[in-house]
Amino acid sequence: MNPALTTKYDLRLPRYTSYPTAPHFSPAVGPDRYGQWLSELPEDGRLSLYLHIAYCAEMCWFCGCHTKITRQYAPIADYMDCLWREIDMVAGRLPRRMAASHVHFGGGSPTILTPDDFVATIDRLRRRFAVLADAEIAVELDPRTADEDYVAAMAGSGVTRASIGVQDFNPQVQQAINRIQPYDVTAQVITWLRRYGVPEINMDLVYGLPHQTAESLTETIDLAVGFTPRRIALFGYAHVPWMKKHQRLIPDASLPDMAERWRQYQTATARLVEHGYVQVGLDHFARTDDEMAMALAENRLHRNFQGYTTDSASILLGFGASGIGSLPQGYIANEGAIHSYKDMIRGGRLATARGVAVSPDDLLRRAMIERLMCDLKLDVDAVCAGFGADPAQFDGDLAGLSELESDGLLVRDGRRIAMTDAGRPLVRAACAAFDRYLRAGEARHSKAV
């Protein structure tokens, strides 16, 4: 992309892992409303479960997650006691013991748990929900805190996927983000995962980090591919020091400018494709025989709070501080402050702090945004037909794409649009045309690329 366009589209936009997006959640949806929504769920609904482990052993300065640093296990054990109570409370409000097809442990760092507590958590989920025999059980794994006993416990509990946080193998970059993770540490954990039979391994990489260059990122990609992960996520670093104060420890001057971010993204993408990975949506890459690549080819890819997914469950239940969920009636987000979360749970109340009920218009726009984010193309007539809606109501939104079209970033044929190869990184800018909540220039979102 030419320099003028990199400057023009240096925007801050939602990641569209939900619609409406999280900044539009409000306290109007609280514990009572969430409890009612749970009781109204269809008995045959399929669940996806997300558990937020809100602790890490040390703070990575690039981190944008809800987490707290501790070197003592007592606060973690206390937190897990509340999380287990929350599981019981939520399950008790459902119309029956419902089936779960996906379980995802995120954080924070799930690998900060003891093996016994991890196993106890899985056992509780299996008691309170009908976790299917072929359910995907995924764990975000920090190689610095995962030992062999933990990996063995994961495998013994039925974990099917480990997502390994790498970010970058370059020592200078690791120092600049306060995440010292030598190559050999990652290699050891992968050896254990394969020894104990965890079948699927993902890796998370990040571009736009301090002191990173396109050349150093290419070296990281080559090292990562050497482990033959099934999937690789390539995320752009979101520098939001006004939201995450620890990011102030990363000097602005150490960050690549917009032109260099573009070069890193384009160079890294080309390298991963050269290695035989299929590019999935905005920032994921998968082996050709991976379920995600097949879902992409068959137009059945989805997007939720964990990003791109093959998870087709219509109900996502979130547990833990800052846990977030999606139900047919709307979205909910738990209290983010750990002490407040624990107080609510111990007081016998669900920890819901905010949320939003979705309207028929929200559902329609969500479907269009999801298809555009996943397929990089959208047939407005076809999506509207599925909702019995008049597609003409979106003609004004489509007209708002004229600049992206004239800049060669998308092509339009009537009410059908498709991102070009050059426009792929800016798919969120196209989605924003259909976002009736968005105010242009909002600082609370991350950069478009």
Secondary structure, DSSP 8 states (H G I E B T S, - for coil): --HHHHHHT--EE---SSSS-GGG-BTTS-HHHHHHHHHTS-TT--EEEEEEE-EESS--TT--S--EE-S-SHHHHHHHHHHHHHHHHHHHHSSS--EEEEEEEEES-GGGS-HHHHHHHHHHHHHHSEEEEEEEEEEEE-TTT--HHHHHHHHHTT--EEEEEEE---HHHHHHTT----HHHHHHHHHHHHHTT--EEEEEEEES-TT--HHHHHHHHHHHHTT--SEEEEEE----TTT-GGGGGS-GGGS--HHHHHHHHHHHHHHHHHTTEEEETTTEEEETTSHHHHHHHTT--EEETTEEE----SEEEEESTT-EEEETTEEEEE-SSHHHHHHHHHTT---EEEEEE--HHHHHHHHHHHHHHHHSEEEHHHHHHHHT--GGGGHHHHHTTHHHHHTTSEEEETTEEEE-TTTGGGHHHHHHTT-TT--TT-TTSEE--
